[in-house]
Amino acid sequence: MSRFNAGTYQGQGKGYRGKLTVEVCLGPERIESVKVTEHNEVRGIGWGLNTSPVETMPGLIVEYQSLNIPEVVGAELTSQAILEAVAAAIKASGADKELISQLKTAPGPIQEAPEDEEYTVDLLICGAGAGGLAAAVEAKLAGANVLVVEKAGITGGSTARSGGKVLGAGTRWQKRQGIYDSPEMVYDYLMEVGCRRGDFMSPVKTRYVSEHLNSTLDWLSSVKYSIKGNPEDILSQPWPELSRPEQNEDGSLKKCSYQVQDVEPIHVSLQPWRVHNSPGGGGQTNGEGGEISVPLTLYYENDLGGKILYNTALEELITDEKGAVTGALCRRKNGSLVTIHAEKGVILATGGYSRNKEMCSRYPTAHYYSTVPHGNVGDGLVAAEKIGARNFVHPAVQVVYTSLTCGIGINDESGLIVNEKGDRVVNEWTYQYTVGDALAASGSNCGWYITSGKEPYPGVKLGYKMAVNKKSRDPVSDSIEGLAKKMGCEPERLRRTYDRYCELVDKGIDEDFGKPAEFLHPIEGPKFVALRLHPCITVTFGGLEIDVDSRVLRPDGSFIPGLYAAGEVANTGFFGTEYPTCGTSIGGALMFGRVAARTALGLSKL
Ligand SMILES: Cc1cc2nc3c(=O)[nH]c(=O)nc-3n(C[C@H](O)[C@H](O)[C@H](O)COP(=O)(O)OP(=O)(O)OC[C@H]3O[C@@H](n4cnc5c(N)ncnc54)[C@H](O)[C@@H]3O)c2cc1C
């Protein structure tokens, strides 16, 4: 009797963004082929890279005739969905439970026995998010022998999970949309927000960032990258239209480049518009940052021949007798030690520390959820501090509030926002970080955006229709008291807040929080909807201090020879306690990544 019922079968699994479908071709004795035929996973996490699950797992399943394939670190949900879908397809072929459990335990790619390795390179870059990738590309373009170590099985870090927005001021894209802006204007804005509550801003660094945002975007757009693989498979992925590769006459794919989709305001209350969206982005999005990290990764790996050691984490920096950094000790996931000698230095680009419970415990928001990758625990920060770098413990982290059903915080908020007790704490018509800040300051673990069951007012891009549909988990009720019960707050308290809000709407003046009159709309049923806003830590501030040459500084202001940093690991000096605008972090990471590589290699300044 044959092992399988030969034929082609379909199966489904649940990915990060919903259903993922595979087609599995079975011969009588073997799994002949596996193909992910439909999905909506995130580019730069689930698919799009040389190492992401959609590209790698089907081949491994066939090669090992096994479903015992390790998940790709950093893309676990897509990995699980593929394994689940293949198991479902095999089940659909009539295979019994025993056969499926055999496949799930059959030998897969075995973890090699730990064997220590040693490398000597010009430049070692730790971390492959925006900062590390920009440094890697810049250094490789300069002809350096570069090695990148990346803790996860994919590149991208927080960058790939981000909204993919990049700040610019006076760019060609802004001009195209008729927006007047300049580096001077963005400098004034960043300094004004940064200095509101404390003195953490470095005017020199902020000016440098402001003056180099535009060239950073131009540089990013100039990267022309190749995608490896079968063009048909590549084109069948869920591309945002603007990024979809074009074909040559012979069917091969043309090189691709990063694209700016459009420029938007970070909040309609803030002028001028200067947030540059990546394809597929806009509004309150996540996961479009792959539109930045994928081009840089593929350019580095496929076009420049750059090497990345995946699943390998920086542990310690190596210094010489004078205290200069000459390399690093890194650890592979399988436990083996990798010693890397870096003659021109080490660039730390290991991201922030949002996932480090101990480091975050100093903030009242420590218990909040975070959407950054699990590996972002501040390794680079710890390693540098150990050899004498300054670690600036910033008094704040960035908290945003997100709703899975709407784009609140980016658009025109005509509704009422209350904290978990049912109290109004902020002018709703403001940038999402200001709202997140106010909710956190009121000691609340979540917020609620209350609106009515009528059509939203013009200009309000609210997913309220989703909220009132039957599948929604967001509370819906005929009365404010009923809504309060579902929200878990005291009905009388929410009633008081609601009545006061209605009074202000009638008056046309928000005496309590100053919301502009044109956004004071009545909320009057027949249905009341409360959209849950989950506060979430997305960016950490402070950390290492670098100068405008990306050199890591000691507490006395001197720099540590051979040590450079870029990105969230070194967010000191251009953030106050509020996140000034989307795009600042990625813009800064890209720019300082390039600067770090240029300084280390002795190239001219940007
Ligand atoms: C949901 C969300 C939306 C956001 N939206 C935006 C936005 O639209 N625009 C914007 O400007 N900012 C945004 N941000 C912030 C922004 O994404 C990050 O601040 C920025 O991408 C950080 O880049 P980075 O290169 O410093 O770090 P990361 O992109 O996090 O990269 C760090 C890399 O280092 C690796 N690493 C960690 N430890 C080690 C180690 N020991 N050894 C080797 N590798 C290691 C990690 O695995 C990771 O790949 C957002 C953040 C989130 C969470």
The ligand as a Gaussian input file, in Angstrom:
#p B3LYP/6-31G(d) Opt

LIG

0 1
 C        4.203000      49.317000      15.421000
 C        5.323000      50.285000      15.191000
 C        5.181000      51.267000      14.228000
 C        6.212000      52.163000      14.019000
 N        6.084000      53.041000      13.001000
 C        7.125000      53.853000      12.707000
 C        7.083000      54.669000      11.550000
 O        6.143000      54.592000      10.756000
 N        8.133000      55.494000      11.319000
 C        9.226000      55.573000      12.173000
 O       10.127000      56.352000      11.930000
 N        9.293000      54.776000      13.235000
 C        8.299000      53.897000      13.506000
 N        8.406000      53.047000      14.559000
 C        9.695000      53.004000      15.271000
 C       10.765000      52.405000      14.377000
 O       10.246000      51.297000      13.677000
 C       12.018000      51.966000      15.112000
 O       12.387000      52.902000      16.073000
 C       13.169000      51.792000      14.111000
 O       12.745000      50.986000      13.053000
 C       14.359000      51.199000      14.805000
 O       15.318000      50.801000      13.854000
 P       16.632000      50.104000      14.368000
 O       17.421000      49.738000      13.180000
 O       17.253000      50.914000      15.399000
 O       16.108000      48.812000      15.147000
 P       15.327000      47.523000      14.614000
 O       14.632000      47.784000      13.341000
 O       14.530000      47.019000      15.745000
 O       16.504000      46.508000      14.297000
 C       17.297000      45.998000      15.324000
 C       17.738000      44.606000      14.924000
 O       18.730000      44.164000      15.823000
 C       18.512000      42.797000      16.105000
 N       19.169000      42.494000      17.372000
 C       18.752000      42.727000      18.632000
 N       19.656000      42.292000      19.511000
 C       20.679000      41.784000      18.782000
 C       21.904000      41.165000      19.117000
 N       22.284000      40.965000      20.390000
 N       22.725000      40.746000      18.125000
 C       22.365000      40.886000      16.816000
 N       21.201000      41.445000      16.455000
 C       20.381000      41.906000      17.423000
 C       17.017000      42.663000      16.134000
 O       16.639000      41.312000      15.941000
 C       16.610000      43.573000      14.997000
 O       16.521000      42.896000      13.787000
 C        7.400000      52.111000      14.796000
 C        7.565000      51.120000      15.745000
 C        6.545000      50.199000      15.928000
 C        6.768000      49.106000      16.931000

